[in-house]
Amino acid sequence: MEKRKLGNGGLEVSAIGLGCMGISQSYGLPMENKDAVALIRAAFERGVTFFDTAEVYGPFKNEEVVGEALVPIRDEVVLATKFGIDIGATSGFGVNSRPEHIRAVAEASLKRLRTDHIDLFYQHRVDPNVPMEDVAGTVKDLIAEGKVGHFGLSEAGVANIRRAHAVQPVAALQSEYSLWWREPEDEIIPVLEELGIGFVPFSPLGKGFLTGAIDQSTTFVASDFRNTVPRFAPEARAANQAMVDAIVAIAAARQVTPAQVALAWLLAQKPWIVPIPGTTKLHRVEENIAAAGVVLTAEDLGNIEAATAGIDVQGERYSPQHAARIDR
């Protein structure tokens, strides 16, 4: 698979990564460990070298299964994990990026991941109670100690991106970006381009909606977090079907799948964008990987823009509880 570079520090990854969260949580029942290990290794065999996890996924279980899967190929992959969520908070998952907590998370993650270094260490969410300079300075120290390779941010706003980057160069920002969530184009992407920071879109397929496999009649199991997402309310899905219909039509014309159109569109935006679709199914891994070989022409991109420009996507992308943790 084509490789891309995140940031100016030489961090090279496959053009399509694998978001591993859904293996352990959020999209129904977690996978059995042996099946998850097999899926991750199969993704590598097919060209994926960029794997994304976090201590909070599970919690903890996702790092453990990702670590187990990657042990035999550790030196051939880029492993990303995250700090900054207070898993023990009494009022649900709060944020905690105090320097001592960052260090404790790093040590615990290294053990669960069965490795001596984390290639990309993201602040999962900005902590308003800890100066960004202290966060970046702590990660800078971890990099100097060889425990971390590169610094990343997730869902950070422009001001905090600049503050962090001034202390320790940021290799990548991970935030939601797709054909049905294009807010990063307004301020975030221009700043990333200015500073030389890579962009790692999560939910590049709109949490499954852009695949065309979900409509207003789709039901989710009780443990699926999409039940709490306003954008997935039945009435919102009905209103948003126009977006999917437009992508399906373009995919049919190109003889590819809607998911491949959505991923190829992201890849076409900037050479330093690397989406990390997640799945628990090998045939979806293969479908997503194949998107890296779908080259959209200027005409294709114009057709996508024309078909989607007038569509007003309905529903917020997060519940109020989760939205409160997004940095602006």
C-alpha positions in Angstrom: 0.0 0.0 0.0 1.0 3.6 -0.6 2.8 5.2 2.4 2.2 8.7 3.7 4.1 10.9 6.2 2.5 12.4 9.2 4.1 15.7 10.3 7.6 16.8 9.6 9.3 14.3 11.8 9.5 11.4 9.3 6.6 9.3 10.8 5.6 7.2 7.8 2.5 5.0 7.8 0.2 3.2 5.4 -2.3 5.4 3.6 -5.1 3.6 5.3 -4.8 2.7 9.0 -6.9 0.5 11.3 -8.9 2.0 14.1 -9.1 -0.7 16.7 -11.6 0.7 19.1 -14.6 -1.2 17.7 -12.8 -4.5 18.4 -13.4 -4.0 22.1 -16.3 -1.6 22.5 -18.9 0.9 21.2 -20.2 -1.1 18.2 -21.9 -4.1 19.8 -20.2 -7.0 21.5 -16.4 -7.1 21.7 -14.6 -9.6 19.5 -13.0 -12.7 21.0 -9.3 -12.2 21.6 -8.2 -14.8 19.1 -10.4 -13.4 16.4 -9.2 -9.9 17.1 -5.6 -10.9 16.9 -6.2 -12.7 13.6 -8.0 -9.6 12.2 -5.1 -7.3 13.1 -2.5 -9.6 11.7 -4.5 -10.1 8.5 -4.7 -6.3 8.1 -0.9 -6.1 8.4 -0.5 -8.9 5.9 -2.6 -6.8 3.5 -0.5 -3.7 3.9 -1.7 -1.8 6.9 1.1 -0.6 9.1 -0.7 2.0 11.2 -2.8 0.8 14.2 -4.7 3.0 16.6 -5.8 2.2 20.1 -6.2 3.9 23.6 -6.2 2.9 27.2 -9.8 3.9 27.5 -11.0 1.5 24.9 -12.3 -1.4 26.9 -11.0 0.2 29.1 -7.6 -1.4 28.8 -8.6 -4.5 26.9 -8.0 -3.0 23.5 -4.4 -2.1 24.2 -3.9 -5.7 25.4 -5.3 -7.4 22.3 -3.5 -4.9 20.0 -0.2 -5.5 21.8 -0.7 -9.3 21.6 -1.4 -9.1 17.9 1.6 -6.9 17.1 4.3 -8.6 19.1 5.7 -10.6 16.1 5.7 -7.6 13.8 6.3 -4.7 16.3 9.2 -3.3 14.4 7.3 -3.2 11.1 4.3 -1.1 12.3 3.4 2.3 13.8 1.5 2.0 17.0 -0.6 4.8 18.3 -2.3 5.1 21.7 -3.6 7.9 23.9 -3.6 9.5 27.3 -5.7 12.1 29.0 -9.0 10.4 30.0 -9.6 10.0 33.7 -11.0 6.5 33.7 -11.6 6.4 37.4 -13.6 9.7 37.5 -16.7 9.4 39.7 -18.9 11.3 37.2 -18.1 9.2 34.2 -14.9 9.5 32.1 -13.4 12.9 32.8 -10.1 14.3 31.5 -6.8 14.3 33.3 -3.5 15.4 31.6 -1.5 16.2 34.7 2.1 15.4 34.0 2.2 12.6 36.6 -0.9 11.1 35.1 0.6 11.2 31.6 3.7 9.4 32.8 1.6 6.8 34.6 -0.5 6.1 31.6 2.6 5.8 29.4 4.2 3.2 31.7 0.9 1.2 31.9 0.3 1.3 28.2 3.8 0.1 27.4 3.2 -3.0 29.5 -0.2 -3.7 28.0 1.1 -3.1 24.5 4.2 -5.4 25.2 6.6 -2.8 23.8 9.3 -0.5 24.9 8.1 2.5 23.0 4.9 4.1 21.7 5.3 5.5 18.2 2.6 8.1 18.4 1.2 9.3 21.8 -2.0 11.4 21.5 -3.6 13.5 24.1 -7.1 12.0 23.8 -8.9 15.2 24.9 -7.7 18.6 25.9 -7.7 19.1 29.7 -8.8 22.7 30.4 -7.2 22.5 33.9 -3.7 21.7 32.7 -1.7 24.2 30.6 -1.0 22.7 27.1 2.6 23.7 27.6 2.9 21.3 30.5 1.3 18.5 28.5 3.6 19.0 25.5 6.6 19.4 27.8 5.8 16.1 29.5 5.5 14.3 26.2 8.7 16.0 25.0 10.5 14.4 28.0 9.0 11.0 27.2 10.4 11.4 23.7 13.8 12.3 25.0 13.7 9.1 27.2 12.9 7.0 24.2 9.5 5.8 25.5 7.6 7.8 22.9 8.4 8.6 19.3 6.0 11.3 18.3 3.4 13.6 19.9 -0.3 13.8 18.8 -3.5 15.6 19.7 -7.1 14.5 19.4 -10.1 16.8 18.9 -7.9 19.9 19.8 -8.8 23.4 18.7 -6.6 25.8 16.8 -5.3 27.7 19.9 -4.2 24.5 21.7 -2.6 23.0 18.5 -0.4 26.1 18.2 0.5 26.1 21.9 1.4 22.4 21.9 3.4 22.7 18.7 5.5 25.6 20.0 6.8 23.3 22.8 7.0 19.9 21.1 6.3 19.5 17.3 2.9 17.8 16.8 3.1 14.9 14.3 -0.6 14.4 13.9 -4.1 15.6 14.9 -6.7 12.9 15.2 -10.3 14.3 14.8 -13.5 13.3 13.0 -13.6 14.2 9.3 -15.6 12.8 6.5 -18.0 13.7 3.8 -20.7 14.2 6.5 -18.5 16.1 9.0 -16.5 18.8 7.2 -16.0 21.3 9.9 -12.2 20.8 10.1 -12.0 22.4 6.7 -12.8 25.8 8.1 -9.9 26.3 10.5 -8.2 23.1 11.5 -6.9 21.9 8.1 -5.4 25.3 7.2 -3.5 25.4 10.5 -2.3 21.8 10.1 -1.0 22.7 6.6 0.7 25.8 7.9 2.5 24.0 10.8 3.3 20.7 8.9 1.1 18.5 11.0 -0.6 15.3 9.7 -4.3 14.6 10.0 -5.8 11.3 11.0 -9.5 11.3 10.5 -11.5 8.9 12.7 -15.0 7.8 11.7 -14.1 8.4 8.1 -17.1 6.4 7.1 -19.5 8.3 9.3 -19.6 5.6 11.9 -20.8 3.2 9.2 -23.5 5.5 7.7 -21.5 6.3 4.6 -21.2 2.7 3.6 -24.8 2.6 2.6 -25.5 -0.3 5.0 -27.5 1.7 7.5 -30.9 3.4 6.9 -33.7 4.8 9.1 -35.0 1.3 9.8 -31.7 -0.1 11.1 -31.6 -1.1 14.7 -28.5 -1.3 16.9 -27.8 -3.7 19.8 -28.2 -2.1 23.2 -24.5 -1.7 23.8 -23.9 0.2 20.5 -23.1 3.8 21.3 -24.8 5.0 18.1 -28.0 4.7 20.1 -27.0 7.8 21.9 -25.8 9.8 18.9 -28.3 12.4 17.7 -27.2 12.0 14.1 -28.3 8.4 14.3 -31.8 9.1 15.5 -34.2 7.5 13.0 -35.5 10.9 11.8 -32.0 12.2 11.3 -31.0 9.1 9.4 -34.0 9.5 7.1 -33.0 13.2 6.4 -29.3 12.2 5.9 -30.1 9.4 3.4 -29.6 12.0 0.7 -25.9 12.1 1.5 -25.6 8.3 1.2 -27.7 8.2 -2.0 -25.3 10.7 -3.6 -22.2 8.6 -2.7 -23.9 5.4 -3.8 -24.6 6.9 -7.2 -21.0 8.0 -7.7 -19.7 4.7 -6.5 -21.8 2.8 -9.0 -20.5 5.0 -11.8 -16.9 4.2 -10.8 -17.7 0.5 -10.1 -16.4 0.8 -6.5 -18.2 0.7 -3.1 -19.6 3.7 -1.3 -17.0 3.2 1.5 -14.2 3.3 -1.1 -15.5 6.6 -2.5 -15.7 8.1 1.0 -12.1 7.0 1.9 -10.7 7.9 -1.5 -12.3 11.4 -1.2 -10.4 11.9 2.1 -7.1 10.7 0.6 -7.6 13.2 -2.2 -7.9 16.2 0.1 -4.3 16.3 1.2 -1.3 14.0 0.9 -0.8 14.1 4.7 -4.3 12.8 5.6 -4.5 9.2 6.8 -7.9 7.8 7.7 -8.3 5.0 10.2 -11.6 3.2 9.5 -12.5 0.6 12.1 -14.1 -2.8 11.5 -14.4 -6.2 13.0 -14.8 -8.0 9.6 -11.9 -9.0 7.4 -13.8 -8.4 4.1 -14.3 -4.8 5.3 -10.6 -4.4 6.0 -9.9 -5.6 2.5 -12.6 -3.2 1.1 -11.1 -0.3 3.0 -7.5 -1.1 2.0 -8.6 -1.2 -1.7 -9.8 2.4 -1.4 -6.1 3.5 -1.4 -6.0 2.4 -5.0 -9.1 4.3 -6.0 -7.9 7.5 -7.7 -10.6 10.1 -8.0 -10.2 12.5 -10.9 -10.8 16.2 -10.8 -14.1 15.4 -12.5 -15.0 12.8 -9.8 -14.2 15.2 -7.0 -16.3 17.9 -8.7 -19.2 15.5 -9.1 -18.9 14.6 -5.4 -18.9 18.2 -4.4 -21.8 19.1 -6.6 -23.8 16.1 -5.3 -23.2 16.8 -1.6 -22.9 20.6 -1.4 -26.6 21.3 -1.0 -27.2 18.6 1.6 -27.7 19.8 5.2 -26.7 16.9 7.4 -29.1 16.6 10.4 -28.2 15.8 14.0 -25.2 16.5 16.2 -22.3 14.1 16.0 -22.0 13.6 19.7 -24.3 13.4 22.7 -24.1 16.4 25.0 -22.0 14.5 27.4 -19.3 13.7 24.8 -19.6 17.1 23.1 -18.6 18.8 26.3 -15.1 17.4 26.0 -14.4 18.8 22.5 -11.9 21.6 22.5 -12.8 24.8 20.5 
